[in-house]
Amino acid sequence: QVQLVESGGGLVQAGGSLRLSCAASGRTFSDYAMRWFRQAPGKEREFVARVSRSGGSTYYTDSVKGRFTISRDNAKNTVYLQMTSLKPEDTAVYYCNADPRLIIAINAYGSWGQGTQVTVSS
């Protein structure tokens, strides 16, 4: 089981930026594709972004394309989510996820962090 700890959340005004980080431990980091999900109050957890094991391939949900960038540093066992042009509808708890599968999938699977709150004010 890989352990994940997110950080970097906070309160930001609409149009602002935040960078989330997720530090992994316990397993070989490069054995996992890394994903970010989010869950807004009263809503189901939804997929946000995925980065492949090597970091060479990324995939985003449509609502964040062009605004969010996922990346990873395998030497530091860390995955990042750079969020720009934030909107109030981006407000949610953001979760880091380690997915051992090779397929690109958006369903919930794998190991999870505890989440970090992102609040975007209008």
N, C-alpha and C positions, 0 to 999 in steps of 0.2 A: 504494500500500500504506500502510495506517495503522499506525503504531507504537504499542504499548500497554505500559505499565509499571504493574504492580500493586504495592500496598503495604498494610500494615496487618495482615498475618497475625501469628499468634503462638500462645502457649499460654494456655489459659483453662480454668477449671473449669466443669463442667457447670452450666448455669443462668446462666452469664455471657454477656457481650456483646462483640462486636468490630465494628469498621467497616472494611471494605475499601475502598480507593480504586484507581482505574485512570485514569491520565493518558494522553491520546491526543495524537498529533502526526502531522504528515505529510499529512493530508487534512482536508477539511471535516468536523468532528466531527458536525454535525447531519445529514449525509448518511447516517448509519449508525444503525440500531437497535443498542443495546448489550445484551450478554448476559453472564451469569456461568455458568460451568460448574464442575464439580468432579470430581476423580478421586481415589478412595481406593485404597490399596495393593491390587493384585491385581484391581481392578475397572476397568470401562470408564469413560471420561469421560461424565458425565451433565449434562444441562441443569439449571440452578437457577432462573434468573430472566431476564426480558427487559424492557427499557423501550424505548418507541417513540422515534422521532427527536426528537419535541418534548418527550418526557417525560410526556405526558399519558395514556399507556396503559401498564399493566404486566401481566405474566403470570408465574406461578410454578408450579413443580412442586408437587405436592400435599404432599410431605413438609416443605416449608418455609413453606407458607401460614400467615399469622398470626404467624410468628416472624421472617422476613426481609423487608426492604424495599429494593427497588432504586430508585435515583433518579439523576438526572443534572443537571449544571450545564453548559449549552452555552457559557456565557461563559468557563468555566474549562477546557473540554474534558475534563471528568472525570465518571466514573460511579462510583457508590458502591453498596456492599451493606452495609446495617445488619443485623447478625445478633444476635438476642436469644434467650434461653431455649435456649442452645446445648446440644446433646446429644453424647455420645461418637460417635455415628454420623454427625455432621457433620464429623468429622475427615477431611481431604482436602487436596490441593493445589487451590486455587481459581484459575481462569483467567478472565481478561477476554476478551471476544470482540466484534469489530465486524462487524456483519452488514449488507451493503448492500441486502438484499432487503426488500421491503415486507411480505411475508407473515410471520405468526407461525409460526416453525419452531423445532424443538428439536434438529435434527440439526446435526452439526459442519459449519460453513461460515464462511468469512471469515478475518479476521486474528486472531491470538492474542498474548497477552502471555506472559511466561515463567512465570507462576504465583506464588502465595504460599501458604505452608503454614499451615493452621489445624489446631491440635491441641486437642481438648477432652478433658480428663481427668475421670474419674468420681469 
